[in-house]
Amino acid sequence: MLFIYYPRCSTCQKAKKWLDENGFEYDEQHIVEDNPDYDQLRTLYEKSGLPLKRFFNTSGKIYREMQLKDKLPEMSEEEQLKILSSEGMLVKRPIIETEDTVLTGFRQKEWEEKLK
């Protein structure tokens, strides 16, 4: 299991605590120091079955500064993945990847259903 997170993010801290309390073993990937690259993001996106927009940190400062809310609908998947891979703070966090599942953000009920 891979846990992609930003240590100072309160949601990531809650998710990490939940994983630890429930006995999950995982590898960590710091989303800023080791931002997922284009290929990793494409794999996560394809494996997840989620809309690509779910991989964007839509409440983040950089997302707003780049005015991505207005630009994303006009962009190809490739362009969106390239932008995501350019800046870790644009990526929704945390992300959990298991052998057959990818989840973005921490919604405890969803994690309980998909990971247990």
N, CA, C and O atoms as a MOPAC input file, in Angstrom:
PM7 MOZYME 1SCF
protein

 N      0.84800 1    -1.17100 1     0.00000 1
 C      0.00000 1     0.00000 1     0.00000 1
 C      0.89500 1     1.23600 1     0.00000 1
 O      1.89500 1     1.29200 1     0.71600 1
 N      0.52500 1     2.22200 1    -0.81000 1
 C      1.26700 1     3.46900 1    -0.88700 1
 C      0.38500 1     4.60000 1    -0.38800 1
 O     -0.76300 1     4.73700 1    -0.81000 1
 N      0.92800 1     5.40900 1     0.51400 1
 C      0.23100 1     6.55200 1     1.10800 1
 C      0.95600 1     7.80800 1     0.63400 1
 O      2.07900 1     8.08400 1     1.05800 1
 N      0.30600 1     8.56800 1    -0.24800 1
 C      0.88900 1     9.79700 1    -0.78600 1
 C      0.25900 1    10.94900 1    -0.01300 1
 O     -0.96200 1    11.09900 1     0.00500 1
 N      1.10400 1    11.76600 1     0.62900 1
 C      0.56900 1    12.75000 1     1.56700 1
 C      1.48700 1    13.96700 1     1.69700 1
 O      2.61100 1    13.98800 1     1.19600 1
 N      0.96200 1    14.97200 1     2.38500 1
 C      1.71800 1    16.15900 1     2.76100 1
 C      1.66200 1    16.22500 1     4.28100 1
 O      0.57500 1    16.39000 1     4.83500 1
 N      2.79500 1    16.10100 1     4.97900 1
 C      2.79200 1    15.97600 1     6.43900 1
 C      2.09100 1    17.10600 1     7.20200 1
 O      1.55600 1    16.87500 1     8.28600 1
 N      2.08900 1    18.31700 1     6.65000 1
 C      1.48200 1    19.44200 1     7.36100 1
 C     -0.02100 1    19.57100 1     7.09900 1
 O     -0.67800 1    20.44500 1     7.66400 1
 N     -0.55500 1    18.71600 1     6.25800 1
 C     -1.98500 1    18.72600 1     5.92800 1
 C     -2.76300 1    18.00700 1     7.03700 1
 O     -2.47100 1    16.85400 1     7.35500 1
 N     -3.75100 1    18.69000 1     7.62100 1
 C     -4.50200 1    18.09000 1     8.73700 1
 C     -5.29900 1    16.86800 1     8.28200 1
 O     -5.44200 1    15.91400 1     9.04600 1
 N     -5.81400 1    16.87900 1     7.06800 1
 C     -6.54200 1    15.71800 1     6.55600 1
 C     -5.60600 1    14.53000 1     6.39600 1
 O     -5.97300 1    13.39500 1     6.69800 1
 N     -4.39400 1    14.79700 1     5.91900 1
 C     -3.40700 1    13.72100 1     5.77500 1
 C     -3.03300 1    13.15100 1     7.14000 1
 O     -2.84500 1    11.94400 1     7.28600 1
 N     -2.92600 1    14.02500 1     8.13500 1
 C     -2.59800 1    13.57600 1     9.48700 1
 C     -3.70300 1    12.66600 1    10.03200 1
 O     -3.42000 1    11.64700 1    10.66200 1
 N     -4.95500 1    13.03800 1     9.78800 1
 C     -6.08300 1    12.20000 1    10.22600 1
 C     -6.05600 1    10.85200 1     9.51900 1
 O     -6.28600 1     9.81200 1    10.13600 1
 N     -5.77400 1    10.87800 1     8.21600 1
 C     -5.73400 1     9.63600 1     7.44100 1
 C     -4.61600 1     8.72700 1     7.93400 1
 O     -4.81200 1     7.52100 1     8.08400 1
 N     -3.45500 1     9.30100 1     8.18300 1
 C     -2.30100 1     8.53300 1     8.67600 1
 C     -2.61600 1     7.90600 1    10.03000 1
 O     -2.29900 1     6.74300 1    10.27700 1
 N     -3.24100 1     8.68700 1    10.89600 1
 C     -3.63100 1     8.18200 1    12.21600 1
 C     -4.61100 1     7.02000 1    12.06700 1
 O     -4.49100 1     6.00700 1    12.75600 1
 N     -5.58300 1     7.17100 1    11.16300 1
 C     -6.56700 1     6.11200 1    10.93500 1
 C     -5.88400 1     4.84400 1    10.42900 1
 O     -6.17100 1     3.74500 1    10.90600 1
 N     -4.97900 1     5.00000 1     9.46100 1
 C     -4.24700 1     3.83500 1     8.93900 1
 C     -3.48300 1     3.13500 1    10.05900 1
 O     -3.52800 1     1.91000 1    10.18100 1
 N     -2.78500 1     3.91900 1    10.87500 1
 C     -1.99800 1     3.35100 1    11.97200 1
 C     -2.89000 1     2.64500 1    12.99300 1
 O     -2.58100 1     1.53800 1    13.43300 1
 N     -3.99000 1     3.28800 1    13.36600 1
 C     -4.90400 1     2.70900 1    14.36400 1
 C     -5.54400 1     1.41800 1    13.86600 1
 O     -5.92200 1     0.55700 1    14.66100 1
 N     -5.66400 1     1.29100 1    12.55100 1
 C     -6.29800 1     0.09900 1    11.98400 1
 C     -5.28600 1    -0.92800 1    11.49300 1
 O     -5.65000 1    -1.88900 1    10.81600 1
 N     -4.02300 1    -0.72500 1    11.83200 1
 C     -2.99800 1    -1.72900 1    11.58700 1
 C     -2.54200 1    -1.89000 1    10.14400 1
 O     -2.00500 1    -2.93500 1     9.77900 1
 N     -2.74800 1    -0.87100 1     9.32400 1
 C     -2.29600 1    -0.95800 1     7.93800 1
 C     -0.79700 1    -0.69300 1     7.83400 1
 O     -0.25600 1     0.17900 1     8.51400 1
 N     -0.14800 1    -1.45400 1     6.97900 1
 C      1.25300 1    -1.19900 1     6.66400 1
 C      1.29300 1    -0.50100 1     5.32400 1
 O      0.56800 1    -0.87200 1     4.40100 1
 N      2.14700 1     0.51700 1     5.21400 1
 C      2.17800 1     1.30100 1     3.98500 1
 C      3.53900 1     1.96000 1     3.81000 1
 O      4.28100 1     2.17600 1     4.76900 1
 N      3.83600 1     2.26600 1     2.57200 1
 C      4.99800 1     3.08500 1     2.24400 1
 C      4.49500 1     4.50700 1     2.08900 1
 O      3.36200 1     4.73300 1     1.66400 1
 N      5.34800 1     5.46800 1     2.43700 1
 C      4.96700 1     6.87400 1     2.36500 1
 C      5.65000 1     7.56100 1     1.18800 1
 O      6.79400 1     7.26300 1     0.84600 1
 N      4.92300 1     8.47900 1     0.58400 1
 C      5.49000 1     9.32300 1    -0.46700 1
 C      5.06900 1    10.76000 1    -0.16600 1
 O      3.88200 1    11.08600 1    -0.19200 1
 N      6.04900 1    11.61400 1     0.11900 1
 C      5.81600 1    13.02900 1     0.41400 1
 C      5.46200 1    13.73000 1    -0.89300 1
 O      6.26500 1    13.75200 1    -1.82600 1
 N      4.28100 1    14.29400 1    -0.96000 1
 C      3.74100 1    14.80300 1    -2.22000 1
 C      4.50100 1    16.00700 1    -2.78200 1
 O      4.41400 1    16.28000 1    -3.97900 1
 N      5.24300 1    16.73000 1    -1.93900 1
 C      6.00500 1    17.88200 1    -2.42200 1
 C      7.44900 1    17.47500 1    -2.72700 1
 O      7.98200 1    17.80100 1    -3.78700 1
 N      8.07200 1    16.76500 1    -1.79200 1
 C      9.46600 1    16.34500 1    -1.98900 1
 C      9.59400 1    15.29800 1    -3.09300 1
 O     10.61600 1    15.22800 1    -3.77500 1
 N      8.56200 1    14.49600 1    -3.26100 1
 C      8.56400 1    13.43400 1    -4.27400 1
 C      7.22400 1    13.45400 1    -5.00400 1
 O      6.44500 1    12.50400 1    -4.93300 1
 N      6.97400 1    14.56400 1    -5.70900 1
 C      5.70800 1    14.73000 1    -6.41500 1
 C      5.50600 1    13.58300 1    -7.41200 1
 O      6.42800 1    13.22300 1    -8.14300 1
 N      4.30300 1    13.01400 1    -7.43800 1
 C      4.04700 1    11.98000 1    -8.43500 1
 C      4.32400 1    12.51200 1    -9.83900 1
 O      3.88100 1    13.60500 1   -10.19100 1
 N      5.04900 1    11.74500 1   -10.63100 1
 C      5.34500 1    12.18900 1   -11.99300 1
 C      4.17200 1    11.82800 1   -12.91100 1
 O      3.19100 1    11.21600 1   -12.49000 1
 N      4.30600 1    12.22400 1   -14.16000 1
 C      3.24400 1    12.02800 1   -15.15600 1
 C      2.80800 1    10.56400 1   -15.22800 1
 O      1.61300 1    10.27100 1   -15.19600 1
 N      3.77000 1     9.64500 1   -15.32500 1
 C      3.43000 1     8.22200 1   -15.46500 1
 C      2.73700 1     7.68200 1   -14.22100 1
 O      1.77600 1     6.92000 1   -14.32500 1
 N      3.22000 1     8.07100 1   -13.04700 1
 C      2.58300 1     7.60400 1   -11.81800 1
 C      1.15500 1     8.14500 1   -11.72000 1
 O      0.23600 1     7.41200 1   -11.35500 1
 N      0.97400 1     9.41700 1   -12.04200 1
 C     -0.36600 1    10.00300 1   -11.98500 1
 C     -1.30500 1     9.34400 1   -12.99500 1
 O     -2.46800 1     9.09000 1   -12.68100 1
 N     -0.81800 1     9.06700 1   -14.18900 1
 C     -1.64800 1     8.39500 1   -15.19300 1
 C     -2.08500 1     7.02100 1   -14.66900 1
 O     -3.25000 1     6.64300 1   -14.79700 1
 N     -1.14300 1     6.28100 1   -14.08000 1
 C     -1.46300 1     4.96100 1   -13.53400 1
 C     -2.49900 1     5.06800 1   -12.41700 1
 O     -3.46900 1     4.31000 1   -12.39200 1
 N     -2.29500 1     6.00100 1   -11.50100 1
 C     -3.24500 1     6.19300 1   -10.39500 1
 C     -4.62900 1     6.54300 1   -10.93500 1
 O     -5.63800 1     5.98800 1   -10.50100 1
 N     -4.65700 1     7.46100 1   -11.87600 1
 C     -5.92900 1     7.90700 1   -12.47300 1
 C     -6.65100 1     6.74700 1   -13.15700 1
 O     -7.84200 1     6.53500 1   -12.93100 1
 N     -5.94000 1     6.00800 1   -13.98100 1
 C     -6.56600 1     4.89900 1   -14.70900 1
 C     -7.03600 1     3.79800 1   -13.76600 1
 O     -8.09800 1     3.21200 1   -13.97200 1
 N     -6.25400 1     3.52100 1   -12.74500 1
 C     -6.59500 1     2.46800 1   -11.78500 1
 C     -7.79200 1     2.86400 1   -10.92000 1
 O     -8.57500 1     2.01200 1   -10.49900 1
 N     -7.92500 1     4.16100 1   -10.66200 1
 C     -8.95600 1     4.63300 1    -9.73300 1
 C    -10.37200 1     4.55600 1   -10.29600 1
 O    -11.32200 1     4.29700 1    -9.55800 1
 N    -10.51500 1     4.78300 1   -11.60800 1
 C    -11.84800 1     4.87200 1   -12.18500 1
 C    -12.53600 1     6.19200 1   -11.84700 1
 O    -13.71200 1     6.37600 1   -12.16100 1
 N    -11.81800 1     7.10300 1   -11.21600 1
 C    -12.37100 1     8.39400 1   -10.81800 1
 C    -12.19200 1     9.41900 1   -11.93800 1
 O    -11.32300 1     9.26000 1   -12.79500 1
 N    -13.01200 1    10.46900 1   -11.93000 1
 C    -12.77100 1    11.56000 1   -12.87400 1
 C    -11.43200 1    12.23100 1   -12.53300 1
 O    -11.05700 1    12.31700 1   -11.36300 1
 N    -10.73000 1    12.69500 1   -13.53700 1
 C     -9.41200 1    13.30300 1   -13.32500 1
 C     -9.49700 1    14.51300 1   -12.39800 1
 O     -8.54600 1    14.80600 1   -11.67300 1
 N    -10.61000 1    15.20400 1   -12.41500 1
 C    -10.77400 1    16.37900 1   -11.54000 1
 C    -10.60800 1    16.00600 1   -10.06700 1
 O    -10.20200 1    16.84700 1    -9.26500 1
 N    -10.91200 1    14.77500 1    -9.70200 1
 C    -10.77500 1    14.33500 1    -8.30300 1
 C     -9.31400 1    14.28800 1    -7.85300 1
 O     -9.04200 1    14.14800 1    -6.66000 1
 N     -8.38200 1    14.40100 1    -8.78100 1
 C     -6.96600 1    14.39200 1    -8.42700 1
 C     -6.41600 1    15.80300 1    -8.20200 1
 O     -5.25400 1    15.96600 1    -7.83100 1
 N     -7.24600 1    16.81300 1    -8.42500 1
 C     -6.81000 1    18.19200 1    -8.21900 1
 C     -7.21500 1    18.67800 1    -6.83600 1
 O     -8.32200 1    18.41000 1    -6.36900 1
 N     -6.31200 1    19.39100 1    -6.19200 1
 C     -6.57700 1    20.03800 1    -4.91500 1
 C     -7.29700 1    21.34900 1    -5.22900 1
 O     -6.67600 1    22.40900 1    -5.30800 1
 N     -8.60900 1    21.26000 1    -5.40700 1
 C     -9.38700 1    22.40400 1    -5.87200 1
 C     -9.49100 1    23.52700 1    -4.84000 1
 O     -9.88000 1    24.64100 1    -5.19000 1
 N     -9.15800 1    23.26400 1    -3.59800 1
 C     -9.20400 1    24.31800 1    -2.58200 1
 C     -7.82900 1    24.93700 1    -2.34400 1
 O     -7.67800 1    25.79900 1    -1.47800 1
 N     -6.83900 1    24.50700 1    -3.10000 1
 C     -5.48200 1    24.99800 1    -2.89300 1
 C     -5.21700 1    26.34900 1    -3.52600 1
 O     -5.86900 1    26.74800 1    -4.49100 1
 N     -4.25000 1    27.03700 1    -2.96300 1
 C     -3.85800 1    28.37000 1    -3.42000 1
 C     -3.37900 1    28.34600 1    -4.87900 1
 O     -3.77500 1    29.19800 1    -5.67400 1
 N     -2.54000 1    27.38700 1    -5.22600 1
 C     -1.98000 1    27.33000 1    -6.57900 1
 C     -3.08100 1    27.06100 1    -7.60600 1
 O     -3.07200 1    27.63400 1    -8.69500 1
 N     -4.01900 1    26.19600 1    -7.26000 1
 C     -5.15600 1    25.90100 1    -8.14600 1
 C     -5.91000 1    27.19300 1    -8.46800 1
 O     -6.25300 1    27.45700 1    -9.62100 1
 N     -6.16000 1    27.99200 1    -7.42900 1
 C     -6.87500 1    29.25500 1    -7.62400 1
 C     -6.03500 1    30.25600 1    -8.41200 1
 O     -6.54300 1    30.92500 1    -9.31300 1
 N     -4.73900 1    30.36000 1    -8.07100 1
 C     -3.86500 1    31.30200 1    -8.77200 1
 C     -3.77300 1    30.99300 1   -10.26300 1
 O     -3.71800 1    31.90200 1   -11.09100 1
 N     -3.75700 1    29.70500 1   -10.59400 1
 C     -3.66100 1    29.30300 1   -11.99800 1
 C     -5.01200 1    29.33500 1   -12.71400 1
 O     -5.09500 1    29.07500 1   -13.91500 1
 N     -6.07300 1    29.65700 1   -11.95900 1
 C     -7.44100 1    29.72700 1   -12.49100 1
 C     -7.83000 1    28.42800 1   -13.20700 1
 O     -8.42700 1    28.44800 1   -14.28300 1
 N     -7.48000 1    27.31700 1   -12.59000 1
 C     -7.71900 1    26.02100 1   -13.21400 1
 C     -9.19700 1    25.64900 1   -13.27600 1
 O     -9.60600 1    24.85900 1   -14.12700 1
 N     -9.98800 1    26.20900 1   -12.38600 1
 C    -11.42500 1    25.92700 1   -12.41700 1
 C    -11.99000 1    26.22800 1   -13.80900 1
 O    -12.80600 1    25.47200 1   -14.33700 1
 N    -11.54800 1    27.32700 1   -14.38600 1
 C    -12.04100 1    27.73300 1   -15.70500 1
 C    -11.29800 1    27.03500 1   -16.84200 1
 O    -11.86100 1    26.84000 1   -17.91900 1
 N    -10.05200 1    26.66100 1   -16.61600 1
 C     -9.22000 1    26.10800 1   -17.68600 1
 C     -9.34800 1    24.59200 1   -17.86700 1
 O     -9.25300 1    24.09300 1   -18.98800 1
 N     -9.56200 1    23.86100 1   -16.77000 1
 C     -9.58000 1    22.39300 1   -16.84400 1
 C    -10.58500 1    21.82700 1   -17.85200 1
 O    -10.24700 1    20.89500 1   -18.58100 1
 N    -11.80900 1    22.36100 1   -17.91600 1
 C    -12.77100 1    21.77200 1   -18.85700 1
 C    -12.31200 1    21.81300 1   -20.31800 1
 O    -12.74100 1    20.99600 1   -21.13400 1
 N    -11.45400 1    22.75300 1   -20.63400 1
 C    -10.97000 1    22.90600 1   -22.00900 1
 C     -9.69200 1    22.10600 1   -22.28500 1
 O     -9.25000 1    22.01300 1   -23.43100 1
 N     -9.10600 1    21.53400 1   -21.24300 1
 C     -7.81300 1    20.86300 1   -21.37600 1
 C     -7.97200 1    19.36600 1   -21.62200 1
 O     -8.93600 1    18.75300 1   -21.16400 1
 N     -7.02500 1    18.78700 1   -22.34200 1
 C     -7.00600 1    17.34000 1   -22.55200 1
 C     -6.53700 1    16.65500 1   -21.27000 1
 O     -5.97900 1    17.29600 1   -20.37900 1
 N     -6.77100 1    15.34900 1   -21.18900 1
 C     -6.27100 1    14.58100 1   -20.04000 1
 C     -4.76000 1    14.71500 1   -19.94000 1
 O     -4.22100 1    14.88800 1   -18.84800 1
 N     -4.08200 1    14.63500 1   -21.06500 1
 C     -2.61900 1    14.73300 1   -21.06500 1
 C     -2.16200 1    16.06900 1   -20.48300 1
 O     -1.23500 1    16.10500 1   -19.67400 1
 N     -2.80000 1    17.16300 1   -20.88600 1
 C     -2.43900 1    18.48600 1   -20.36500 1
 C     -2.69500 1    18.56800 1   -18.85900 1
 O     -1.89200 1    19.13000 1   -18.11500 1
 N     -3.80200 1    18.01000 1   -18.42800 1
 C     -4.13100 1    18.02500 1   -17.00200 1
 C     -3.10400 1    17.22200 1   -16.19700 1
 O     -2.66100 1    17.66700 1   -15.13800 1
 N     -2.73200 1    16.05700 1   -16.69100 1
 C     -1.74300 1    15.22700 1   -16.00000 1
 C     -0.38400 1    15.91900 1   -15.95100 1
 O      0.32800 1    15.81900 1   -14.95100 1
 N     -0.02200 1    16.61900 1   -17.02600 1
 C      1.25400 1    17.35000 1   -17.03800 1
 C      1.25200 1    18.45100 1   -15.98800 1
 O      2.25900 1    18.65100 1   -15.30800 1
 N      0.14800 1    19.16700 1   -15.84400 1
 C      0.05400 1    20.21200 1   -14.82500 1
 C      0.14200 1    19.59400 1   -13.43300 1
 O      0.86500 1    20.09400 1   -12.57100 1
 N     -0.59500 1    18.50600 1   -13.21400 1
 C     -0.55500 1    17.83800 1   -11.90600 1
 C      0.86100 1    17.38700 1   -11.55100 1
 O      1.28800 1    17.50100 1   -10.40200 1
 N      1.57200 1    16.88200 1   -12.53100 1
 C      2.91800 1    16.36600 1   -12.24800 1
 C      3.94200 1    17.48400 1   -12.07200 1
 O      5.08000 1    17.22500 1   -11.68000 1
 N      3.54800 1    18.71600 1   -12.35700 1
 C      4.48500 1    19.83200 1   -12.25400 1
 C      4.55400 1    20.42700 1   -10.84700 1
 O      5.51300 1    21.12600 1   -10.51900 1
 N      3.55400 1    20.15800 1   -10.01900 1
 C      3.48300 1    20.81200 1    -8.70800 1
 C      2.69300 1    19.94900 1    -7.73200 1
 O      1.49200 1    19.74100 1    -7.90600 1
 N      3.38200 1    19.44300 1    -6.69500 1
 C      2.75100 1    18.55500 1    -5.72600 1
 C      1.55900 1    19.15800 1    -5.00400 1
 O      0.61800 1    18.44700 1    -4.64900 1
 N      1.59700 1    20.47100 1    -4.78500 1
 C      0.49600 1    21.09700 1    -4.05300 1
 C     -0.79200 1    21.19600 1    -4.88800 1
 O     -1.84200 1    21.55900 1    -4.35700 1
 N     -0.72100 1    20.88100 1    -6.17200 1
 C     -1.93100 1    20.83500 1    -6.99700 1
 C     -2.67200 1    19.51600 1    -6.83800 1
 O     -3.85200 1    19.41700 1    -7.17700 1
 N     -1.98700 1    18.50900 1    -6.32600 1
 C     -2.54900 1    17.16100 1    -6.25700 1
 C     -3.38300 1    17.00100 1    -4.98800 1
 O     -2.93500 1    17.33400 1    -3.89100 1
 N     -4.59300 1    16.49100 1    -5.15300 1
 C     -5.47600 1    16.19300 1    -4.02800 1
 C     -4.77300 1    15.20000 1    -3.10900 1
 O     -4.14500 1    14.25000 1    -3.57600 1
 N     -4.87600 1    15.41600 1    -1.84200 1
 C     -4.22000 1    14.53800 1    -0.89500 1
 C     -5.12500 1    14.25600 1     0.28700 1
 O     -6.04100 1    15.02600 1     0.57200 1
 N     -4.87700 1    13.17400 1     0.96100 1
 C     -3.93100 1    12.12400 1     0.62100 1
 C     -4.47100 1    11.23700 1    -0.50000 1
 O     -5.65100 1    11.27300 1    -0.84900 1
 N     -3.56100 1    10.44800 1    -1.03900 1
 C     -3.93400 1     9.41700 1    -2.00800 1
 C     -3.46100 1     8.09000 1    -1.42200 1
 O     -2.34500 1     7.98200 1    -0.91400 1
 N     -4.31400 1     7.10200 1    -1.50000 1
 C     -3.92400 1     5.76500 1    -1.06400 1
 C     -4.01300 1     4.85500 1    -2.28200 1
 O     -4.99200 1     4.88600 1    -3.02700 1
 N     -2.97700 1     4.04400 1    -2.47100 1
 C     -2.97900 1     3.09100 1    -3.58400 1
 C     -2.70600 1     1.70700 1    -3.03100 1
 O     -1.71200 1     1.47400 1    -2.34300 1
 N     -3.61600 1     0.79400 1    -3.35200 1
 C     -3.40200 1    -0.61100 1    -3.02700 1
 C     -3.24400 1    -1.34600 1    -4.35300 1
 O     -3.20500 1    -0.73000 1    -5.41800 1
 N     -3.15700 1    -2.64000 1    -4.27400 1
 C     -2.98600 1    -3.43300 1    -5.48900 1
 C     -4.10700 1    -3.17800 1    -6.49900 1
 O     -3.87200 1    -3.16700 1    -7.70700 1
 N     -5.33100 1    -2.97400 1    -5.99300 1
 C     -6.46200 1    -2.83300 1    -6.91500 1
 C     -7.33500 1    -1.59800 1    -6.68100 1
 O     -8.38900 1    -1.47100 1    -7.30300 1
 N     -6.91900 1    -0.68900 1    -5.79900 1
 C     -7.73900 1     0.47100 1    -5.46900 1
 C     -6.89600 1     1.72400 1    -5.36400 1
 O     -5.74600 1     1.68000 1    -4.92500 1
 N     -7.48100 1     2.85200 1    -5.77400 1
 C     -6.88300 1     4.16800 1    -5.54600 1
 C     -7.98000 1     5.06600 1    -4.98500 1
 O     -9.06600 1     5.16900 1    -5.55600 1
 N     -7.68200 1     5.71500 1    -3.85900 1
 C     -8.62800 1     6.64500 1    -3.24600 1
 C     -7.95700 1     8.00100 1    -3.10400 1
 O     -6.77600 1     8.08000 1    -2.76300 1
 N     -8.71200 1     9.07700 1    -3.36500 1
 C     -8.18600 1    10.43100 1    -3.18900 1
 C     -8.95600 1    11.11000 1    -2.07000 1
 O    -10.16100 1    10.91000 1    -1.91800 1
 N     -8.24500 1    11.91500 1    -1.29100 1
 C     -8.87900 1    12.56600 1    -0.15400 1
 C     -9.14800 1    11.54100 1     0.93000 1
 O     -9.07400 1    10.33700 1     0.68400 1
 N     -9.45900 1    12.00900 1     2.12200 1
 C     -9.75200 1    11.07900 1     3.21600 1
 C    -11.20200 1    11.22900 1     3.63600 1
 O    -11.59000 1    12.20300 1     4.28100 1
 N    -11.98200 1    10.24800 1     3.25400 1
 C    -13.35300 1    10.12400 1     3.72100 1
 C    -13.39200 1     8.78000 1     4.44300 1
 O    -13.38400 1     7.72100 1     3.81600 1
 N    -13.43400 1     8.84500 1     5.77800 1
 C    -13.25300 1     7.64400 1     6.59100 1
 C    -14.20300 1     6.51900 1     6.19900 1
 O    -13.78300 1     5.36600 1     6.10700 1
 N    -15.46400 1     6.83000 1     5.97000 1
 C    -16.43200 1     5.78600 1     5.61400 1
 C    -16.00500 1     5.07500 1     4.32100 1
 O    -16.06600 1     3.84800 1     4.23400 1
 N    -15.57700 1     5.84800 1     3.32700 1
 C    -15.14000 1     5.26000 1     2.06000 1
 C    -13.90600 1     4.37900 1     2.28400 1
 O    -13.82500 1     3.27300 1     1.75000 1
 N    -12.95500 1     4.87000 1     3.07000 1
 C    -11.74100 1     4.08700 1     3.33500 1
 C    -12.07700 1     2.79800 1     4.06700 1
 O    -11.51200 1     1.74600 1     3.76900 1
 N    -13.00800 1     2.87600 1     5.03700 1
 C    -13.41000 1     1.67600 1     5.76800 1
 C    -14.01700 1     0.64200 1     4.81700 1
 O    -13.72800 1    -0.55000 1     4.92400 1
 N    -14.85300 1     1.09800 1     3.89300 1
 C    -15.49700 1     0.18900 1     2.94300 1
 C    -14.49200 1    -0.41800 1     1.95000 1
 O    -14.55900 1    -1.61000 1     1.65200 1
 N    -13.57700 1     0.39100 1     1.44700 1
 C    -12.69500 1    -0.05300 1     0.37000 1
 C    -11.41500 1    -0.74500 1     0.85200 1
 O    -10.81600 1    -1.52600 1     0.11300 1
 N    -10.99800 1    -0.45800 1     2.09000 1
 C     -9.69700 1    -0.96800 1     2.54400 1
 C     -9.79600 1    -2.11100 1     3.54000 1
 O     -8.81200 1    -2.82100 1     3.74800 1
 N    -10.94100 1    -2.31000 1     4.15600 1
 C    -11.01600 1    -3.36600 1     5.18100 1
 C    -11.52200 1    -4.66200 1     4.60700 1
 O    -11.64500 1    -5.65100 1     5.33000 1

